[in-house]
Amino acid sequence: MRMAKTYTVIAAVITAAIVFTGCGKKGYQEPPRPIKYMIVEKGDAAIKKEYSGVSKNITESELSFRVSGMIEELPIKVGQKVAAGQMLARLDPTDYEMKAKEMEAEHISAEADLKRYRALYEEESATKQELDDAQARADIAKAQYDLAKQELSYTVLKAPAAGQVVETPAEAHENVKVGQIVCILETGKEMEVKVGLPEYLIGWVKKGDKAKVSFKSIVERSYEAVVTEVGVRIDNKTGTFPVTVQIVEHGGELRAGMVADVKFVFTSPDKDASETITVPTEAVLEDPKGDQYVWIFDPDKETVSKRKVEVERLTQGGTIIRSGLESGEIIATAGAHYLREGQKVKLLEKR
């Protein structure tokens, strides 16, 4: 019995030794931590930022009737291509036809009176005032008749140019008011994206600046774009300034309503920015002694290490570094608080 217990103890000790020995050989290898990064550049105090927006056709038209009434015909469908001058919708013209006929009768009557007064005036049987009054009534009747005919023509909504139907907010047999949108029509291929920029950056962008646009639904491709509009008033709903960029060229694969990311490279308007290094403010940390530092990436070891830096000043576009960094070095720009000396990291791929 004692012998059995002795063997049991020895076996347990051997098993434990094997386990601990195995752990000592293999150990636990922490996977590399993914980090966002930037390559340090000197000379332009450039800051790269990305904002999201939705694509829109530049020549998108919101079409509506210029008179009110009930929609009698709405033959178009979303996605349908239409020709210039093609009918998109028609109102019930009954009331407008009746009004046009009434105004036509009054116009004919007024013209007959005018003709009669001219003859009487020539015979000196009517005064000049009576003739002028007849002329005025005839002019008014003609204007009312022309207006009635014009209103009748407005009961037909036509395409101002060739294009494609994007949306039909109204429906057949619906009563619509003047200006109520009945059809949204794309009449060109040019696309634009509107984004919102924070107040501290709006002074860094101007018309003609370049940008890059990428779409979540179109992978591994980006499009050149140019800034066409810069807002001068803040949007109270978003707290940002609207900025619009136009995509320079695309192959027809883009559609309105696609979610887009617009990438800007902002250059500091400061005159003394030619020899500065500017990094995102979140990349600069401070230790308990009050020294400021960044995490430098070693591409050979694939690790990070602390590097003390001297900060010249903070700006709206980032932190300007006086010393401690050189062009070409790689620093961590996000999640720096969670890094430690010698930690293995992996650079996140940039889109």
KEVEXZA-666904 format. One record per residue: residue number from 1; residue in three letters; y, x, z of N, C-alpha, C, CB in turn. Coordinates in pm, whole numbers. Atoms other than C-alpha are relative to their C-alpha. Glycine has a CB too. Layout:
N
  resi  resn    n_yy    n_xx    n_zz   ca_yy   ca_xx   ca_zz    c_yy    c_xx    c_zz   cb_yy   cb_xx   cb_zz
   NUM   ala       Y       X       Z       Y       X       Z       Y       X       Z       Y       X       Z
...
END
This chain:
351
  resi  resn    n_yy    n_xx    n_zz   ca_yy   ca_xx   ca_zz    c_yy    c_xx    c_zz   cb_yy   cb_xx   cb_zz
     1   met    -121      84       0       0       0       0     125      86       0       1     -94     122
     2   arg    -115     -91      -5     236     283      93      14      74    -132     -15      99     116
     3   met      -1     -72     127     134     466    -223      67     -83    -109    -142      38     -40
     4   ala     -58      90     101     229     162    -437     152      -8      16     -62    -141      11
     5   lys    -145       8     -24     569     136    -271      69     129     -44      29     -26     150
     6   thr     -57    -130      37     628     508    -325      19       8    -151     -91     115      50
     7   tyr     -11      -1     146     554     475    -699     112     -92     -50    -134     -42     -62
     8   thr    -106      95      39     786     173    -720     137      62      15      -9    -128      83
     9   val    -129     -64     -26    1076     367    -568      27     109    -103       4      59     142
    10   ile     -17    -108      97    1015     667    -795      35     -55    -138    -128      86      -8
    11   ala     -26      61     131    1008     442   -1102     144     -51      -9     -98    -114     -26
    12   ala    -136      51      -1    1337     279   -1003     101     112     -14      27     -79     128
    13   val     -91    -114       6    1503     617    -952       3      57    -142     -43     109     101
    14   ile       7     -55     136    1380     742   -1290      74     -90     -98    -146      17     -44
    15   thr     -66      95      90    1501     423   -1465     152      10      12     -45    -144      31
    16   ala    -145     -12     -22    1844     453   -1305      54     128     -60      32      -5     149
    17   ala     -44    -128      54    1864     818   -1404      11      -5    -152     -96     111      41
    18   ile      -3      13     147    1779     733   -1764     120     -80     -44    -130     -66     -51
    19   val    -113      85      34    2039     458   -1772     131      76      10       4    -123      89
    20   phe    -126     -73     -20    2315     675   -1629      13     115     -98       9      53     144
    21   thr      -2    -110      96    2215     966   -1852      39     -50    -137    -136      71      -6
    22   gly     -31      59     131    2227     743   -2158     146     -38      -9     -86    -123     -26
    23   cys    -142      38       0    2569     610   -2059      88     122     -13      36     -78     127
    24   gly     -80    -121       4    2694     958   -2011       5      60    -138     -52     101      97
    25   lys       4     -57     134    2584    1060   -2359      80     -83     -98    -144      13     -47
    26   lys     -65      87      98    2704     758   -2551     144     -32      40     -78    -130     -16
    27   gly    -134      37     -46    3003     646   -2341      52    -125     -71      97     115     -23
    28   tyr     -62     117      64    3241     359   -2440     115      47     -86      48    -103     105
    29   gln    -107     -39      93    3456     413   -2745      90    -120     -28     -58      56    -132
    30   glu     -97     108      23    3766     195   -2749      40      -4    -147     124      18      89
    31   pro     -39       9     142    3842      66   -3099     148      32     -17     -32    -141     -57
    32   pro    -142     -31      24    4170     186   -3255      87    -125      10      18      66    -140
    33   arg     -91     114     -15    4464     -39   -3170      89     -12    -125      88      16     128
    34   pro     -87      17     118    4642    -183   -3478     148      -1      42     -35    -133     -76
    35   ile    -143      -2     -31    5016    -112   -3478      82     -17    -126      38     132      70
    36   lys     -99       3     106    5313    -195   -3694      80     131       7      94    -125      12
    37   tyr     -63    -132       1    5504     112   -3801     112       7    -103    -104     107     -29
    38   met     -99     -30     102    5788     260   -4000       2     150     -24     141     -51      40
    39   ile     -18    -141      33    5841     591   -4178     148      31      17     -50      33    -145
    40   val    -140     -34     -31    6158     753   -4047      69      50    -126       7     107     113
    41   glu     -81     -43     114    6426     791   -4312     141      29      46      -1    -107    -112
    42   lys    -137     -36     -34    6763     957   -4288      90     -24    -121      10     148      46
    43   gly     -97       4     108    7069     877   -4491      58    -135     -32     -60      52    -120
    44   asp     -59     128      36    7118     502   -4525       0    -103     112     -71     -55    -117
    45   ala       6      94    -112    7063     342   -4187     -58    -133     -44     140     -21      60
    46   ala      58     121      57    6840      95   -4367     -90     -72     101     -80      34    -125
    47   ile      83      84     -85    6677    -191   -4182     -75     -98     -89      84     -75     107
    48   lys      82      91      80    6389    -387   -4336     -33    -125      81    -129      70     -49
    49   lys      26     127     -68    6357    -753   -4245     -65     -96     -98     131     -61      58
    50   glu      70      97      84    6147   -1042   -4372      22    -140      57    -152      33      -9
    51   tyr     -25     138     -42    6225   -1415   -4362     -74     -96     -92     154     -32       0
    52   ser      79      98      76    6033   -1722   -4474      87    -112     -55    -111     -59      89
    53   gly     -70     112      62    6148   -1998   -4706     -93     -74     -93     124      49     -76
    54   val      79      80      94    6030   -2243   -4970      63      10    -138      -8    -149      47
    55   ser     -50     -14     137    6060   -2202   -5346      54    -131     -53    -110      51     -92
    56   lys     -62     117      62    6273   -2438   -5550      41      35    -142     123     -49      82
    57   asn     -44     -21     137    6346   -2477   -5918     152      -4      -5     -62    -106     -96
    58   ile    -146      -8       4    6706   -2374   -5988      61    -118     -72      44     130     -67
    59   thr     -53     110      80    6756   -2644   -6249     -68    -132      36     -17      29    -149
    60   glu      60     124     -47    6600   -2919   -6041     109    -107      12     -72      21     137
    61   ser    -100     106       1    6785   -3249   -6091     -51    -123      75      37     -38    -145
    62   glu      31     125     -70    6787   -3549   -5859      70    -113     -75      46       5     152
    63   leu     -55     102      89    6835   -3846   -6090       2    -137      67     -79      -7    -130
    64   ser     -15     134     -57    6959   -4192   -5994      76     -90     -97      74       7     137
    65   phe     -75      96      83    7105   -4508   -6148     146      -3      44     -63    -142      10
    66   arg    -143      12     -30    7481   -4555   -6169      39    -145      28      83      54    -116
    67   val     -18     139     -39    7438   -4927   -6106    -120     -39      86      13     -95    -126
    68   ser     109      45     -87    7224   -5118   -5857     -83    -107     -71      56     -55     133
    69   gly      86     104      57    6936   -5353   -5930    -146      24      33      19      -7    -149
    70   met     144     -12     -22    6561   -5400   -5933     -63      80    -114     -65    -140      11
    71   ile      67     -82     102    6346   -5142   -6112    -103     -86     -73     -67     125      65
    72   glu      91      80      82    6173   -5325   -6396    -112      87     -58      77     -70    -113
    73   glu      99     -92      56    5997   -5023   -6548      17     138      63      14       8    -153
    74   leu       2    -137     -50    5897   -4685   -6404    -127      67     -55       5       5     159
    75   pro     123     -45      66    5649   -4538   -6653     -40     145      27      15     -18    -145
    76   ile      28    -143     -18    5667   -4174   -6545     -91      25     120     132      78      17
    77   lys      88     -41    -109    5420   -3992   -6320      30     145      37    -150     -16     -40
    78   val     -22    -137     -46    5442   -3675   -6112     -81      98     -85     -37      14     150
    79   gly      66     -99      83    5360   -3370   -6323      16     -25    -149    -144       6      33
    80   gln     -15      35     142    5441   -3547   -6650     115      78     -62      23    -152     -16
    81   lys    -107     -67      75    5643   -3355   -6909      74    -104     -82     -58     113     -92
    82   val     -83      97      72    5931   -3547   -7063      95      72     -95      79     -89      99
    83   ala     -94     -55      98    6161   -3489   -7359     142     -41      34     -36     -46    -144
    84   ala    -141      33     -22    6540   -3490   -7355      28    -139     -56      93     105     -66
    85   gly     -33     135      43    6667   -3848   -7376    -110    -102      20      37       3    -143
    86   gln     110      94     -22    6331   -4000   -7286      31     -91     119    -133      76      25
    87   met     -23      94    -108    6345   -4314   -7069     -90      34     119     -25    -144     -47
    88   leu      75     -28    -122    6243   -4244   -6711     -22    -127      82      74     103      84
    89   ala       9     125     -75    6312   -4586   -6557      99     -99     -59      27      23     152
    90   arg     -90     104      51    6477   -4919   -6639      16    -108     108     -55     -62    -134
    91   leu     -28     111     -91    6646   -5181   -6420     -10    -133     -75     142      16      64
    92   asp      -5     134      58    6624   -5554   -6479     142     -20     -53     -40    -111     105
    93   pro    -134       4      58    6917   -5596   -6724      63    -140      -5      -5      56    -138
    94   thr     -44     140      19    6954   -5979   -6698     145     -22      41     -89     -93      80
    95   asp    -136      25     -51    7270   -5989   -6484     103      77     -82      10      41     149
    96   tyr     -95     -83      74    7435   -5707   -6680      16     -50    -144     -46     146       0
    97   glu     -11      58     134    7355   -5870   -7015      89    -123       2    -139     -36     -54
    98   met     -84     120     -13    7512   -6198   -6897     147      37      17     -47     -86     119
    99   lys    -139     -42     -22    7822   -6017   -6776      60      56    -129       7     106     113
   100   ala     -50     -58     126    7851   -5828   -7106      35    -111     -99    -106      95     -60
   101   lys     -28     111      92    7831   -6154   -7304     126     -75      43    -120     -97      -5
   102   glu    -119      68     -52    8093   -6316   -7080     126      79     -32     -11     -20     152
   103   met    -115     -84      29    8328   -6021   -7119      28       8    -150     -22     141      56
   104   glu     -19      -1     145    8268   -6019   -7494      74    -125     -46    -136       9     -71
   105   ala     -68     126      36    8374   -6387   -7517     147       5      39     -69    -120      68
   106   glu    -139     -10     -44    8690   -6319   -7314      79      96     -90       7      46     147
   107   his     -65     -97      89    8767   -6019   -7536      33     -65    -134     -92     123     -20
   108   ile     -23      67     129    8729   -6228   -7855     115    -101      13    -128     -72     -49
   109   ser    -105      99     -22    8949   -6500   -7709     137      67      13     -30     -83     126
   110   ala    -127     -71     -21    9218   -6252   -7600      51      59    -132     -17     111     105
   111   glu     -41     -54     129    9221   -6090   -7944      56    -110     -91    -119      70     -69
   112   ala     -50     114      80    9263   -6433   -8107     139     -41      46     -96    -120      10
   113   asp    -134      35     -53    9558   -6513   -7876     103     103     -45      -3      -8     155
   114   leu     -92    -106      40    9715   -6177   -7955      38     -15    -148     -63     139      26
   115   lys     -28      20     143    9683   -6243   -8329      95    -117     -21    -132     -23     -78
   116   arg     -86     119      13    9842   -6586   -8285     143      32      44     -56    -118      84
   117   tyr    -134     -31     -50   10135   -6450   -8081      73      97     -94      -7      61     141
   118   arg     -64     -88      97   10199   -6180   -8339      60     -81    -116    -101     103     -54
   119   ala     -50      86     110   10230   -6445   -8609     122     -79      46    -110     -97     -49
   120   leu    -113      76     -53   10460   -6657   -8388     123      89      17     -37     -65     133
   121   tyr    -113     -91     -21   10673   -6351   -8306      67      32    -133     -47     130      69
   122   glu     -55     -29     132   10714   -6271   -8676      80    -119     -54    -112      36     -97
   123   glu     -73     122      41   10826   -6632   -8730     115     -31      94     -95    -120      -7
   124   glu    -105      16    -102   11060   -6590   -8432     -23    -127      81     139      -4     -66
   125   ser      35     116     -82   10873   -6870   -8254     -53      42     136    -103     -88     -73
   126   ala      44     -52    -130   10763   -6645   -7964      86     121      34    -152      39      -3
   127   thr     -84    -110     -44   10955   -6394   -7756     -81     131       3      60     -29     141
   128   lys      64    -132     -11   10885   -6022   -7730     -83       9     128     105     112      -3
   129   gln      72      -2    -127   10778   -6075   -7368    -135     -71     -14      84     -66     110
   130   glu     126      74      19   10517   -6335   -7472    -100      83     -80      27    -134     -71
   131   leu      88     -86      80   10381   -6093   -7731     -57     114      85      76      58    -121
   132   asp      46    -110     -87   10365   -5809   -7476    -105     -50      99     120      62      77
   133   asp      98      55     -94   10182   -6036   -7229    -134     -23     -69      51    -132      61
   134   ala     123      22      75    9927   -6128   -7495     -71     133     -28      29     -74    -132
   135   gln      58    -132      25    9880   -5761   -7579     -68      53     128     110      99     -48
   136   ala      56     -47    -127    9822   -5679   -7209    -131     -71      30     100     -23     114
   137   arg     124      75     -26    9562   -5958   -7176    -112      48     -92      23    -151     -18
   138   ala     100     -49      95    9384   -5832   -7487     -52     138      42      59       7    -141
   139   asp      41    -134     -43    9382   -5474   -7355     -93      -9     121     123      87      34
   140   ile      82      17    -120    9242   -5586   -7018    -139     -55     -36      70     -94     101
   141   ala     127      61      41    8976   -5801   -7183     -89     103     -70      26    -120     -94
   142   lys      77    -104      69    8871   -5508   -7405     -57     101     100      87      71    -104
   143   ala      45     -96    -101    8850   -5271   -7107    -116     -57      81     116      39      94
   144   gln     106      64     -77    8638   -5520   -6912    -128     -12     -83      45    -138      48
   145   tyr     117       9      87    8410   -5569   -7212     -67     137     -16      41     -57    -138
   146   asp      54    -136      12    8370   -5192   -7259     -74      40     128     113     101     -31
   147   leu      63     -33    -128    8292   -5154   -6888    -133     -72      16      93     -37     117
   148   ala     124      78     -10    8033   -5432   -6901    -109      59     -89      26    -148     -39
   149   lys      99     -61      89    7863   -5267   -7200     -50     132      58      61      23    -140
   150   gln      38    -127     -60    7866   -4934   -7019     -96     -23     117     124      76      47
   151   glu      87      31    -113    7713   -5086   -6705    -138     -44     -48      62    -109      87
   152   leu     128      40      56    7444   -5244   -6922     -80     122     -45      21     -96    -119
   153   ser      69    -122      43    7363   -4901   -7068     -52      80     119      93      88     -84
   154   tyr      42     -73    -119    7337   -4762   -6716    -130     -55      60     109      -5     104
   155   thr     126      55     -53    7033   -4986   -6651    -121      78     -53     -14    -149     -38
   156   val     107     -86      51    6829   -4729   -6846      28     143      47     -10      -7    -157
   157   leu     -14    -138     -49    6775   -4390   -6679     -76      93     -95     -54      15     147
   158   lys      59     -89      98    6712   -4111   -6930       0     145      50      74      -9    -134
   159   ala       9    -142     -36    6609   -3745   -6896     117      75     -61    -135      61     -46
   160   pro    -114     -75      55    6917   -3522   -6933     -43     119     -85      89      49     113
   161   ala      54    -113      77    6696   -3244   -7074    -151      -4      10      56     137      51
   162   ala     146      -7      -7    6333   -3165   -7139     -41      65     132     -58      80    -120
   163   gly      44     -54    -128    6141   -3096   -6820    -129     -63      48     107     -20     103
   164   gln     122      51     -62    5869   -3195   -6579      35     -78     125     -97     115      32
   165   val     -26      85    -115    5865   -3474   -6322     -61      63     125     -57    -144     -23
   166   val      45     -60    -126    5843   -3330   -5969     -33    -107     102     106      95      55
   167   glu      18     105    -102    5874   -3647   -5762      63    -129     -48      62      44     136
   168   thr     -57     132      29    5938   -4021   -5796      14     -76     132     -89     -80    -104
   169   pro     -16      62    -132    6078   -4139   -5460       5    -153      -3     126      50      64
   170   ala      -9     146      11    6128   -4498   -5586    -126     -56     -65     125     -42     -82
   171   glu     116      67      58    5872   -4754   -5704      44    -116     -87     -96     -49     111
   172   ala     -28     115      86    5857   -5025   -5967      18    -125      85    -113     -21    -103
   173   his     -34     126     -68    6003   -5364   -5856      74      21     132    -128     -80      25
   174   glu     -80     -29    -120    6203   -5192   -5582     147     -17     -33     -28     144      53
   175   asn    -145      11      16    6570   -5280   -5539      65     131      43      57    -120      83
   176   val     -62    -129     -30    6773   -4960   -5556     152     -12      -5     -49     110     -98
   177   lys    -145      -3      -4    7134   -4884   -5479      53     109     -93      50      22     144
   178   val     -64    -104      81    7380   -4674   -5674     -19     135      71     153     -31     -22
   179   gly      17    -133     -57    7296   -4307   -5621    -133      23      69     108      26      96
   180   gln     130     -17     -64    6952   -4370   -5471     -93      76     -95     -62    -138      40
   181   ile      81     -86      86    6715   -4101   -5603    -124     -75     -49     -42     128      75
   182   val     114      67      63    6460   -4239   -5847    -100     102     -54      49     -93    -113
   183   cys      86    -101      61    6326   -3921   -6008      59     139      24     -17     -26    -152
   184   ile     -41    -140     -10    6339   -3547   -5941     -65      74    -116     -40      64     139
   185   leu      47     -60     125    6312   -3347   -6261      31     149      -3      66     -70    -120
   186   glu     -20    -142      23    6261   -2975   -6323      28      20    -148    -124      83      46
   187   thr     -35     -19     141    6435   -2868   -6641       4     148     -39     135     -63     -28
   188   gly       5    -143      33    6371   -2491   -6634    -105      69      83     137      65      23
   189   lys     103     -76     -70    6140   -2215   -6506      58      89     110     -77      83     -97
   190   glu     -60     -89     -99    6391   -2023   -6294     -23     -51     140     150      17     -27
   191   met      31      39    -138    6289   -2023   -5927      91      74      97    -149      29      32
   192   glu     -78     -61    -105    6487   -1954   -5613     -62     -33     135     146     -47      -6
   193   val      48      22    -136    6414   -1931   -5241     119      10      93    -112     103      40
   194   lys    -109      -2     -97    6654   -2016   -4960     -58      32     138      76    -138       2
   195   val      43     -40    -134    6615   -1847   -4620     120      -2      94     -65     140      -3
   196   gly    -106      -3     -99    6815   -1833   -4299       8     137      67     -21    -108     104
   197   leu     -20    -131     -63    6961   -1502   -4173      80     -15     128      71      96     -97
   198   pro     -76       7    -126    7084   -1444   -3817     142      53     -19     -72      80     110
   199   glu    -142     -35      10    7452   -1394   -3752      23     150      -7      74     -57     118
   200   tyr     -27    -143      -6    7422   -1021   -3680     -33      72    -130     -79      61     113
   201   leu      35     -64     127    7283    -952   -4029      76     -54    -120    -146     -15     -23
   202   ile     -61      65     116    7488   -1185   -4248     108      89     -65      61    -134      41
   203   gly    -101     -90      55    7759    -920   -4288     -59     117     -77      86      53     111
   204   trp      66    -111      67    7502    -677   -4428     -50     -38    -139    -117      50      84
   205   val      53      44     128    7410    -886   -4734     113     -55     -87    -110    -108      20
   206   lys    -103      49      92    7614    -970   -5043     -66     -40    -132     111     109     -24
   207   lys      52      42     130    7570   -1127   -5386     -35     123     -83     103     -88     -75
   208   gly      44    -111      84    7377    -903   -5623     -99      93      67     117      77     -44
   209   asp      98     -84     -70    7168    -735   -5353    -142     -35     -46      12     -17     154
   210   lys     138      22      41    6801    -693   -5439     -89     -38     118     -56     124     -69
   211   ala      97      39    -101    6507    -842   -5249    -136     -11     -67      40    -135      69
   212   lys     135      21      54    6133    -887   -5288     -57    -127      60     -93     122      30
   213   val      56     127     -44    5953   -1219   -5269    -151       2     -21      64    -119     -78
   214   ser     145      14      12    5584   -1271   -5199     -39    -139      46     -74     110      84
   215   phe      47     135     -32    5386   -1594   -5172    -136       7      66      -6     -87    -127
   216   lys     126       0     -75    5107   -1671   -4930    -116     -43     -88      11     -92     121
   217   ser     107      49      87    4912   -1842   -5207     -28      93    -119      35    -137     -51
   218   ile      22     -96     109    4945   -1549   -5451     -10     138      63     117      -5    -106
   219   val      22    -125     -73    4790   -1238   -5298      20     120     -92    -141       3      61
   220   glu     -12    -129      67    4856    -877   -5391     102      -1    -115    -135      43     -53
   221   arg    -106      -2     100    5169    -953   -5591     133     -38      65     -32     -95    -116
   222   ser    -134      34     -46    5540    -958   -5522      93      -7    -120      53     104     105
   223   tyr     -93      26     109    5841   -1055   -5732     138      56      35       9    -152     -30
   224   glu    -137     -48     -20    6178    -889   -5777      94    -120       5      41      98    -114
   225   ala     -95     109     -15    6468   -1109   -5672     139      57      24     -40     -95     116
   226   val    -138     -41     -21    6847   -1095   -5646      72    -108      79      71      28    -135
   227   val     -75      94     -82    7081   -1256   -5394     106     -69     -86      67      72     122
   228   thr     -96      76      81    7281   -1534   -5562     101     -77      85     -74     -97     -91
   229   glu     -91      75     -87    7437   -1719   -5267     -10      54     142     -31    -152      -4
   230   val      -6     -43    -140    7549   -1606   -4920      83    -102      75      60     144      14
   231   gly     -68     105     -76    7641   -1879   -4673     119      52      79     -96     -68      93
   232   val    -121     -37     -76    7984   -1872   -4509      10     -82     128     127     -19     -85
   233   arg      -2      84    -120    7905   -2131   -4242    -141     -11      56      57    -142     -32
   234   ile     131       5     -64    7620   -2139   -3991     -59    -140      -8      11      46     145
   235   asp      72     127       1    7359   -2413   -4017     -27     -41     144    -134      10     -82
   236   asn      12      42    -139    7379   -2606   -3690    -143     -33      39      88    -119      26
   237   lys     139      35     -30    7015   -2714   -3718     -86     123      28     -61     -80    -115
   238   thr      83    -120     -13    6869   -2363   -3752      69     114      73     -43      46    -135
   239   gly     -74    -108     -63    7144   -2147   -3606       6     126     -85     -62      32     133
   240   thr      -1    -113      91    7129   -1922   -3913      93     -27    -118    -141      31     -50
   241   phe     -81      13     119    7331   -1857   -4228     -93      -9    -122      99     118     -14
   242   pro      86      12     117    7173   -1975   -4556      28     108    -103      17    -138     -64
   243   val      -9    -100     107    7104   -1706   -4816    -103     -37    -106     -25     146      55
   244   thr      88      37     111    6956   -1782   -5159     -25     120     -89      59    -116     -81
   245   val      36    -106      95    6767   -1536   -5378     -66     -63    -121     -94     106      66
   246   gln      61      48     124    6667   -1592   -5739    -105      99     -48     107     -23    -110
   247   ile     106     -85      51    6337   -1458   -5869      34      40    -143    -139     -73       6
   248   val     -46     -52     129    6412   -1237   -6168     -90     -45    -113       6     152       4
   249   glu      93      34     108    6098   -1305   -6369    -136     -36      57     -12     116    -100
   250   his     138      34     -36    5759   -1474   -6335     -68     -61    -122      -4     -98     121
   251   gly      78      43     115    5482   -1585   -6565     -30    -147      -8    -125      72      -4
   252   gly      23     143       2    5504   -1958   -6499    -100     -47     104     -46     -42    -135
   253   glu      97      38    -101    5258   -1950   -6211      62     -56     128     -86     117      34
   254   leu     -68      47    -120    5519   -2038   -5949      35    -148     -12     127      82      27
   255   arg     -32     142      -6    5583   -2396   -5841      99     -25     114    -128     -84      18
   256   ala     -92      37    -108    5848   -2565   -5631     -80     -41     123      95    -116     -45
   257   gly      65      38    -125    5754   -2607   -5266     -98     102      54     -69    -128     -17
   258   met      92    -103     -48    5550   -2286   -5232      66      82     112     -43      93    -117
   259   val     -52     -77    -113    5589   -2098   -4902      13     147     -41     -94     -14     125
   260   ala     -29    -136      45    5749   -1759   -4963      54      85     115     101      -1    -116
   261   asp     -59     -98     -92    5838   -1445   -4766      97      85     -80    -111      89      68
   262   val    -104     -76      69    6163   -1277   -4869      30     126      82     131     -85     -21
   263   lys     -21    -127     -68    6198    -908   -4782     133      61     -44    -116      97     -29
   264   phe    -130     -63      25    6543    -751   -4751      -2     142      55     115     -82      63
   265   val     -29    -131     -56    6648    -391   -4702     150       5      23     -49     118     -94
   266   phe    -142       6     -34    6979    -403   -4520      54     141      23      23     -88     125
   267   thr     -65    -129     -18    7208    -102   -4540     126     -18      84      34      64    -136
   268   ser    -113      12     -92    7460     -50   -4262     133      11     -73      -9     105     108
   269   pro    -134     -10      60    7821    -119   -4365      85     109      63      71    -133      13
   270   asp     -76    -107     -65    7929     164   -4131      21     115     -97     -73      48     126
   271   lys     -32    -110      92    8102     446   -4321     -71     129      40     149      22      -4
   272   asp      60    -124     -46    7936     715   -4104    -153      -7       2      51      34     138
   273   ala     145      20      -3    7580     599   -4181     -77      96     -89     -32    -141     -40
   274   ser      69     -82      99    7504     867   -4442     -97     100      60     101      73     -82
   275   glu      88     -99     -62    7340    1108   -4195     -66     -55     126      78     127      32
   276   thr      56      59    -120    7197     868   -3941    -146     -39     -21      81    -122      43
   277   ile     136      56      -2    6846     760   -3848       6    -124      85    -108     105      55
   278   thr      -3     127     -72    6820     397   -3749    -142     -55       8      95    -101     -69
   279   val     134      56     -21    6505     246   -3600      14    -135      67     -90      96      85
   280   pro      -7     129     -70    6424    -104   -3472      16      22     150    -127     -84     -28
   281   thr     -29     -17    -142    6552    -145   -3119    -125     -10      86     101    -103      46
   282   glu     122      17     -79    6209    -258   -2995     -91     122      -3     -76    -120     -49
   283   ala      82    -121       8    6063      81   -3097      40     103     104      10      61    -139
   284   val     -50     -97     -98    6274     269   -2837     -24     -53     141     152      28     -23
   285   leu      33      39    -137    6144     257   -2478      69      94      99    -153       2      22
   286   glu     -62     -81    -105    6269     394   -2147     -98      19     114     132     -65      51
   287   asp      95     -27    -110    6058     565   -1880      71     -15     136     -60     142     -13
   288   pro     -60      17    -134    6113     543   -1500     114      97      31    -106      15     105
   289   lys    -107     -98     -24    6335     855   -1511     127     -34     -76     -47     138     -39
   290   gly    -116      35      80    6569     687   -1757       3      67    -136     124      34      73
   291   asp       6     -64     131    6463     900   -2054     -50    -100    -103     -91     126       3
   292   gln      41      89     108    6428     717   -2385     -95      72     -95     123     -52     -78
   293   tyr     103     -63      82    6132     777   -2612     -55    -100    -103    -113      55      88
   294   val      72      82      98    5933     652   -2910    -143      53      -6      69       5    -143
   295   trp     138     -44      20    5565     671   -3000     -13      56    -142    -102    -119      22
   296   ile      18     -67     127    5493     921   -3279    -148      -5     -40      49     147       7
   297   phe     137       7      50    5182     877   -3494     -40     133     -62     -14    -114    -102
   298   asp      56    -122      56    4968    1183   -3571    -105     -41    -104     -62      92     111
   299   pro      93      47     103    4799    1113   -3908    -133      76      -1      65      12    -135
   300   asp     125     -77      -2    4539    1391   -3855     -94     -50     110      30     149      21
   301   lys      82      45    -112    4418    1275   -3514      -8    -153      10      55      55     130
   302   glu     -10     147      -5    4512     909   -3574      26     -48     143    -129     -65     -55
   303   thr     -38      35    -136    4664     898   -3225     152      -4      10     -59     101     102
   304   val    -144       4     -24    5008     839   -3077      35      85     122      49    -146      20
   305   ser     -50     -77    -113    5215    1052   -2841     148     -28      19     -25     151     -20
   306   lys    -140      27     -32    5548    1015   -2665      90     109     -59      20      -9     153
   307   arg    -101     -95      48    5857    1176   -2814     135     -43      57       4       6    -158
   308   lys    -130      29     -56    6183    1191   -2622     105       2    -110      36     101     111
   309   val    -107       7     100    6486    1089   -2829     134     -20      70     -27    -114    -102
   310   glu    -135      27     -48    6861    1080   -2781      59    -113     -81      89     126      -8
   311   val     -58     116      67    7024     748   -2862     150      18     -10     -35    -130      75
   312   glu    -144      -9      20    7368     756   -3014      68    -130      37      33      37    -144
   313   arg     -55     130     -35    7439     385   -2998     -91    -110     -55     144     -15     -55
   314   leu      69     119      49    7298      38   -3048      90     -71    -100     -41     -94     116
   315   thr     -75      77      99    7404    -161   -3351     -70    -133     -21      15      78    -134
   316   gln      61     129      30    7338    -510   -3478    -125      16     -86      99     -89     -70
   317   gly     114     -19      88    7088    -364   -3724    -109      88      59      45      60    -128
   318   gly     102     -84     -62    6894    -142   -3481      63     106      88     -87      65    -106
   319   thr     -46    -108     -87    6922     173   -3267      17     128     -82     -99      23     117
   320   ile     -27    -124      71    7084     486   -3412     -41     118      89     151      10     -40
   321   ile      52    -114     -74    6905     804   -3304      82     125     -32    -149      23     -34
   322   arg     -77    -122      20    7112    1121   -3249     -91     119     -24      90      27     121
   323   ser      92    -113      17    6820    1363   -3212    -139     -40      49      51     125      77
   324   gly     137      23     -44    6445    1377   -3162     -92     -48    -111      -1    -100     111
   325   leu      81      49     111    6327    1240   -3496      38      71    -129      15    -152     -17
   326   glu     -23     -60     130    6289    1382   -3844     -48     -94    -109     -71     135     -10
   327   ser      41      82     113    6260    1215   -4184    -147      25     -32      87      29    -123
   328   gly     142     -11      35    5900    1144   -4281     -94     -25     115     -27     134     -54
   329   glu      87      29    -114    5767    1097   -3928     -27    -150       9      62      52     132
   330   ile      41     140     -13    5585     777   -3845       8     -41     145    -144     -22     -55
   331   ile     -11      50    -138    5672     573   -3535     -51    -143       8     147       9      50
   332   ala      43     138     -24    5531     256   -3384     123     -86      19     -93      -9     125
   333   thr    -118      86      -6    5773     -34   -3420     -22    -129      78      45     -33    -139
   334   ala      26     125     -74    5600    -323   -3240    -119      24      93     -29    -119     -97
   335   gly     108     -15     -97    5378    -346   -2932      -1     135      68    -132     -22     -68
   336   ala      -5    -135     -56    5497      -5   -2813     -25       2     151     135      63     -29
   337   his      20       6    -145    5483    -118   -2449    -146      13      40      57    -130      55
   338   tyr     143       4     -32    5104    -140   -2470     -72     129     -40     -65    -118     -68
   339   leu      63    -124      42    5042     211   -2604      -3     101     114      74      59    -120
   340   arg       7    -108    -100    4941     519   -2403     -23     132     -71    -113     -28     104
   341   glu       9    -134      57    4936     891   -2461    -140      28     -55      36     104     105
   342   gly     127     -37      61    4665    1003   -2702     -86    -116     -47     -77      79      95
   343   gln      80     115      38    4551     650   -2782     -25      -3    -150      68    -130      44
   344   lys      36      16     141    4367     595   -3109      64    -128     -53    -154      -5     -18
   345   val     -66     117      59    4558     359   -3337     -34      -8    -149     154       7      20
   346   lys      21      24     143    4530     210   -3683     127     -66     -55    -127     -90     -26
   347   leu    -122      54      59    4834     146   -3903     -31    -128     -76      67     104     -94
   348   leu      18     125      74    4859    -212   -4023      53      16    -140      71    -117      72
   349   glu     -44      -7     138    4881    -243   -4397     123     -87     -20    -111     -43     -95
   350   lys    -122      76      30    5220    -355   -4524     -20     -78    -128     123      92     -11
   351   arg      10      83     119    5241    -639   -4772     103      44    -103      19    -148      34
END
